[in-house]
Amino acid sequence: MAERRKFTLPGPAGKLEGVVHLPDGEPIAVALVAHPLPTDGGTMENKIVTTLANTFADLGYAAFRFNFRGVGESEGSFTGGDGELDDLLAVAHFAHDQFGDLPLILSGFSFGGYVAARASAQLTPQHLVLVGPAVQRFTAQYQLSSEMPPVPQDTLVIHGEKDEIIALDAVLAWARPQHVPVVVVPETGHFFHKRLPLLAQLVRQHFEGVAL
């Protein structure tokens, strides 16, 4: 198992806490993993978040997962997207300070996918990974500050066929005009119950075939 180190940093709304998963040997890239909606209990301990972090570490990347403001020991309170975007940017700068100009991968699950997609416009990562991205539901329900943005065509989007929270049809409607492929996992809900090994395999296969 990859070495894990806890970290804290001064964030825009106070202290942010997180964990970095370190690979064997020198990292060849940095990956950030954003967690699902805080108001629905989302934290950096979410199983999809930890699966992504472990997978990235196995690929040789330094993988950072962290709690958004108001979650765990991270200070502040939920803002609906803008503040959480600032949190992710702060972690990205912290990671850069630790590891320098390594290739950057942004990823997120559900609400975290929404935040990662917004951050990609500012950070221009080499790759973007979105699992069950919140393309529609949360914008209306929680009055998020913006719509799900467009993303690069080489973004890896993975979604459950039977997602009960963010409908597959909504993801396809968002992805179709951008010509962004969507990897659909059959008979799978939002939280990828019993599908986490397959999720890890899909991410590994994607990155084993692309240049950083």
PLY file of the C-alpha trace (Angstrom):
ply
format ascii 1.0
element vertex 212
property float x
property float y
property float z
element edge 211
property int vertex1
property int vertex2
end_header
0.00 0.00 0.00
1.22 3.51 -0.80
2.58 5.61 2.03
0.03 8.11 3.32
0.89 11.41 4.97
-1.54 13.84 6.55
-1.11 17.51 5.78
-2.65 20.86 6.65
-2.34 24.17 4.86
-3.73 27.67 5.24
-6.74 27.80 2.94
-8.86 30.74 1.78
-11.34 30.24 4.66
-8.91 28.85 7.24
-7.07 25.59 7.70
-7.54 22.80 5.15
-6.71 19.19 5.98
-5.83 16.38 3.65
-3.86 13.23 2.96
-1.26 12.61 0.26
-0.72 9.09 -1.08
2.91 8.66 -2.11
4.05 6.10 -4.68
7.07 3.86 -4.44
9.92 5.92 -5.81
9.84 9.49 -7.07
6.41 10.69 -8.26
6.04 11.21 -11.99
2.88 13.34 -11.66
0.58 14.98 -9.13
-3.12 14.06 -8.89
-5.80 15.92 -6.91
-9.03 14.16 -5.92
-12.10 16.19 -4.89
-14.85 14.67 -2.75
-18.65 14.65 -3.11
-21.19 17.11 -1.73
-20.42 18.14 1.87
-24.09 18.76 2.68
-24.85 15.13 1.81
-22.02 13.82 4.00
-19.27 13.84 1.40
-15.70 13.78 2.73
-12.22 12.84 1.59
-12.82 9.41 3.18
-15.44 8.55 0.55
-14.67 5.15 -0.97
-14.55 6.42 -4.55
-12.21 9.23 -3.52
-9.85 6.84 -1.72
-10.05 4.38 -4.62
-8.97 7.12 -7.03
-6.15 8.26 -4.75
-4.85 4.71 -4.32
-5.04 4.08 -8.06
-3.12 7.24 -8.87
-0.43 6.31 -6.32
-0.17 2.87 -7.93
0.44 4.63 -11.25
3.35 6.52 -9.71
1.64 9.80 -8.90
1.54 11.79 -5.65
-2.22 11.78 -5.01
-3.79 14.46 -2.81
-7.26 14.13 -1.31
-8.56 16.77 1.07
-11.63 18.01 2.91
-13.40 21.04 1.52
-14.09 23.91 3.90
-16.41 22.99 6.76
-15.71 19.25 6.47
-13.74 17.35 9.11
-11.03 19.62 10.46
-11.11 21.98 7.47
-12.32 25.40 8.57
-15.03 27.52 6.98
-18.49 26.65 5.67
-20.05 25.36 2.46
-20.48 28.01 -0.25
-22.04 26.12 -3.15
-18.98 25.84 -5.34
-17.01 29.10 -5.46
-15.29 28.65 -2.12
-14.68 24.99 -2.77
-13.04 25.89 -6.07
-10.72 28.19 -4.15
-9.95 25.32 -1.75
-8.95 23.04 -4.62
-6.76 25.77 -6.12
-5.05 26.21 -2.75
-4.29 22.48 -2.58
-2.97 22.60 -6.15
-0.56 25.39 -5.22
0.48 23.47 -2.11
1.15 20.36 -4.20
3.19 22.43 -6.64
5.26 23.76 -3.76
5.92 20.18 -2.66
6.66 18.57 -6.03
7.37 21.32 -8.53
6.33 21.30 -12.16
5.16 17.71 -12.44
2.25 16.93 -14.76
-1.08 17.63 -13.04
-4.17 15.42 -13.04
-7.45 16.75 -11.63
-10.20 14.37 -10.61
-13.39 14.38 -8.63
-16.48 12.41 -7.74
-19.99 13.86 -8.00
-19.85 17.46 -6.63
-16.06 17.03 -6.59
-16.22 16.41 -10.33
-18.06 19.69 -10.77
-15.37 21.52 -8.78
-12.53 19.75 -10.61
-14.06 20.65 -13.98
-14.26 24.31 -12.96
-10.68 24.24 -11.69
-9.42 22.78 -14.96
-10.15 26.07 -16.71
-7.65 27.81 -14.42
-5.08 25.08 -13.85
-5.08 23.51 -17.36
-4.15 20.02 -16.12
-2.72 17.38 -18.43
-5.70 15.16 -17.69
-9.13 15.40 -16.08
-11.04 12.47 -14.54
-14.72 12.84 -13.60
-16.65 10.05 -11.86
-20.42 10.49 -11.61
-20.04 14.24 -12.23
-22.73 16.56 -10.93
-23.76 18.03 -14.25
-27.30 19.05 -13.37
-28.99 18.09 -10.11
-26.87 20.06 -7.69
-27.05 23.27 -9.66
-30.79 23.48 -9.07
-31.04 21.84 -5.66
-28.23 23.66 -3.93
-28.11 26.80 -6.06
-24.52 26.31 -7.08
-22.85 29.38 -8.44
-22.52 28.15 -12.02
-23.43 25.40 -14.45
-21.15 22.44 -15.09
-18.54 23.86 -17.49
-17.33 22.31 -20.73
-14.23 20.13 -20.51
-11.50 18.92 -22.88
-12.48 16.11 -25.23
-9.89 13.77 -23.75
-11.48 13.98 -20.29
-12.19 10.57 -18.76
-15.85 10.56 -17.69
-17.11 7.43 -15.92
-20.77 7.08 -14.97
-23.05 4.38 -13.66
-25.84 3.22 -15.97
-28.33 3.27 -13.10
-27.08 6.32 -11.23
-29.96 7.26 -8.94
-28.65 10.75 -8.09
-27.28 12.13 -11.36
-29.10 10.59 -14.29
-27.00 9.13 -17.08
-29.22 10.96 -19.59
-28.21 14.29 -18.02
-24.52 13.42 -18.32
-24.93 12.38 -21.95
-26.84 15.59 -22.70
-23.96 17.59 -21.21
-21.24 15.55 -22.93
-22.82 15.16 -26.37
-22.39 18.75 -27.66
-18.73 18.64 -26.58
-18.11 15.25 -28.20
-16.76 14.00 -24.87
-16.95 10.18 -24.55
-18.64 8.73 -21.48
-17.64 5.33 -20.09
-20.88 3.75 -18.87
-20.63 1.02 -16.22
-23.65 -1.29 -16.59
-25.97 -2.05 -13.67
-24.16 0.47 -11.48
-25.47 3.23 -9.22
-23.97 6.51 -8.11
-21.66 5.08 -5.46
-20.28 2.21 -7.57
-21.26 -0.41 -4.98
-19.23 -3.57 -5.67
-17.73 -1.83 -8.73
-14.77 -0.08 -7.12
-12.20 -2.58 -8.49
-13.62 -2.02 -11.97
-13.46 1.75 -11.47
-9.79 1.46 -10.52
-9.15 -0.74 -13.55
-10.78 1.77 -15.91
-8.60 4.58 -14.57
-5.43 2.49 -14.76
-6.17 1.45 -18.34
-6.78 5.04 -19.36
-3.50 6.32 -17.96
-1.40 3.39 -19.07
-2.21 4.37 -22.62
-1.66 8.12 -22.51
1.39 10.34 -22.23
1.80 12.72 -19.33
0 1
1 2
2 3
3 4
4 5
5 6
6 7
7 8
8 9
9 10
10 11
11 12
12 13
13 14
14 15
15 16
16 17
17 18
18 19
19 20
20 21
21 22
22 23
23 24
24 25
25 26
26 27
27 28
28 29
29 30
30 31
31 32
32 33
33 34
34 35
35 36
36 37
37 38
38 39
39 40
40 41
41 42
42 43
43 44
44 45
45 46
46 47
47 48
48 49
49 50
50 51
51 52
52 53
53 54
54 55
55 56
56 57
57 58
58 59
59 60
60 61
61 62
62 63
63 64
64 65
65 66
66 67
67 68
68 69
69 70
70 71
71 72
72 73
73 74
74 75
75 76
76 77
77 78
78 79
79 80
80 81
81 82
82 83
83 84
84 85
85 86
86 87
87 88
88 89
89 90
90 91
91 92
92 93
93 94
94 95
95 96
96 97
97 98
98 99
99 100
100 101
101 102
102 103
103 104
104 105
105 106
106 107
107 108
108 109
109 110
110 111
111 112
112 113
113 114
114 115
115 116
116 117
117 118
118 119
119 120
120 121
121 122
122 123
123 124
124 125
125 126
126 127
127 128
128 129
129 130
130 131
131 132
132 133
133 134
134 135
135 136
136 137
137 138
138 139
139 140
140 141
141 142
142 143
143 144
144 145
145 146
146 147
147 148
148 149
149 150
150 151
151 152
152 153
153 154
154 155
155 156
156 157
157 158
158 159
159 160
160 161
161 162
162 163
163 164
164 165
165 166
166 167
167 168
168 169
169 170
170 171
171 172
172 173
173 174
174 175
175 176
176 177
177 178
178 179
179 180
180 181
181 182
182 183
183 184
184 185
185 186
186 187
187 188
188 189
189 190
190 191
191 192
192 193
193 194
194 195
195 196
196 197
197 198
198 199
199 200
200 201
201 202
202 203
203 204
204 205
205 206
206 207
207 208
208 209
209 210
210 211
